[in-house]
Amino acid sequence: MLRSIFVIALSSSLIVTTAAKAAVSPLPLLVERCLQLQSPSASFAGDSFTGDSQFSHSQFSHINRATISQPDEALIQQSHALEASLLSLFNIKDRLQYYRSVPQPPLYQESLLQCQLHLADMMAQTLNSPWLTQMTKQLAGVAYNQELSQLLNRLDALEGNYLSLAQKSQLHTAQASIKKGLRTQQLTLQFIQPDCQLHPVHNESGLTNDVTSHSENTHWAHRQSSNAFNLSIAAYLIKQDDPVCQQRVWQAYQGRAKQKNQQALERILQLKTQQAHDKGFTDYARFSVSKQFLATPELVKTFLDSQTELAPTTPWGLGQHLSQSKSMHTANIAVAELMEKIQVRAETLGFSVETVTENIQRVWYQGRLLGDIFMEPAKRSKVHILRSPVLGRQFGQVQLSIKQDLSRIRDQQGLVKAYASALAALSPSSHYYLVNTKGETLDSSNIGELWLALYLGEGIIEAYTALSRESTVSRFARQLKVFRAKVALNFYSHASLKPYQRLDLEFIESFTGEWARPEDYPYNFYAIATSGPLYYQKLWQASLSQYLYQFTKHCENQASVYNTLVVNEDSKTINQRLRILLGEPVDALSLIKRIQDGFSFPEKSPQDQYTFTCPI
């Protein structure tokens, strides 16, 4: 079992305040600390660097010391010294990400940028340090210690995805340009002929029968020379009952940013392709998935194909389809009542919550203090990590923003998911920040959090009914993500190795209707510039976590499921944990098939519900 950490340590590890916002350091103070921070690499002094020995014995006492040679013990001490030297940098990075998520005055924006650049410089120096290179080589030889193996995995991932500051600058500039191009509302919807106009007016141009889009100082609008009005694309599609016009206008809108974003997206492709070539890969698609659970584009394609099904409507018909369907009726519930239900459900896993103030909860798990959750009202429920837990060094701090109006199922689901994210962020049990915050693979990092959201919502949040508006939106959104994942995978693949030769046919497979301009496909969603070929990973993790939940939901010891999946005290690999929870086989291809086939548990009477053979 994990060693209990004395509560007396709270005096130096937690900031107890009377309001949630007080958990966040004042921004000028944070920037000052950031700019004064010394590079961790300055502390490295070759093999003589053993760092803070305060933790050298206590922190790895769970290892059988009889099996540790003197060189291995020195390596463990060095790994903890590395952790100590990097932790301030990581903590400032987490706070920086929080501040960047909320609007800031221009002066503060400049300060945040300076801090971000300073942290990037220090991280680059650390990754390029000869000492760290030597240490990672030594870590590769310590096979008995799974926690060190997990640390090595994270360090390798950081090194493998490292870009120079010049490359990062070009990448971020291109991404910002694409975001701006997609978000701009300075667009005009211009009808060349009156056949698709909602209110036909004499058109002086008399040109061809078509719809075009261009940029002006108006909203996306229907305009004639003497009569103009603002109309969003969504409103147009709802009001327009001609499917041909719907399709034409929707497709014109999807290509709205191509001209503006083409150069920036091509620049990103060049940068990513060069990165892949530097690592010995043919293209960025193969490089980016090479260390993932789905480790080849072929496996990603197999998964996406298995998830392809017909959406309930075409994209251009969605508005009218929804306007003619009914939302599920659900009783409004107060935030306090829903929070109480969630916490009662969490207690069955071993969580306990102590109320410090009205806005602060202290979270324990099976007698181990995890940290604090700071709560505040907001327009939507979401989570920000203020400080990540590191066993033996610091407790966690999480800010939970809570939407107060929970009259819709979607809002209730949002709160459950946000609370699950907060608990999952506080739960990992490693001595290393990177192990606690970075998944072994990017496409497996959130499986535990998603499983927990399903568990906490069971019996609390209603399932969608088949023909409800919510069900339609969910099914449509999923197929749109499946299609976009195919587009992203293709975009970053070499011309001769593209997984999909006819993306236009893939669109028909999901939506029936035809989108006849494949050249527009990459220019209508921002994630192609950020997630790239890994856009599939949210779909994959959602599918795998759902399968895990269904497979283990009738097991009596649900706390053991959570321990294995998230807490992971023994630092097991993702494959080892899946074997424990699901049994063999758990290779990627087998799991894709198991997910596609589904899992059916024969319903039993309540007294027999645990007779099903559970792997744990």
Beta strands, then each sheet from edge to edge (+ up, - down):
strand 1: 187-191
strand 2: 211-215
strand 3: 221-223
strand 4: 228-230
strand 5: 351-357
strand 6: 360-365
strand 7: 368-378
strand 8: 382-387
strand 9: 396-403
sheet 1: 1+ 2-
sheet 2: 3+ 4-
sheet 3: 5+ 6- 7+ 9+ 8-
end
